[in-house]
Amino acid sequence: MVLDVRPSGAALRFLSEPKPVARYCADASYWIYLMHLPVVMALQVLVFPVAVPAIVKFMLVVGGAAIALFGSYHLLVRHSWLGRWLNGRRYSWRSRQHTGETATA
């Protein structure tokens, strides 16, 4: 019996072209995984005394952590030696990434 491994259906329709946003999130995911615990804990300490419902606190912590972690990835990691170490490549600050080309150093 031979398995047919060609993409079909939804995979062929939605995953056949490169997605820059998905690539960016994939590159940032390891940094976010490594750094999320201290960031989330610090934000929980900050929102603890605030008198709002728990769901609001949850949304503040999740949103604040996402902004802080993606921001720190973009400003501190993506274009540095740390980005090359984590992702295997380094992106330059030039606008080559807007054209879909990979800028390596």
Summary of the structure (lengths in Angstrom):
residues: 105
radius of gyration: 18.7
end to end distance: 46.3
largest distance: 62.8
contacts: 214
relative contact order: 0.11
helix: 66%
strand: 0%
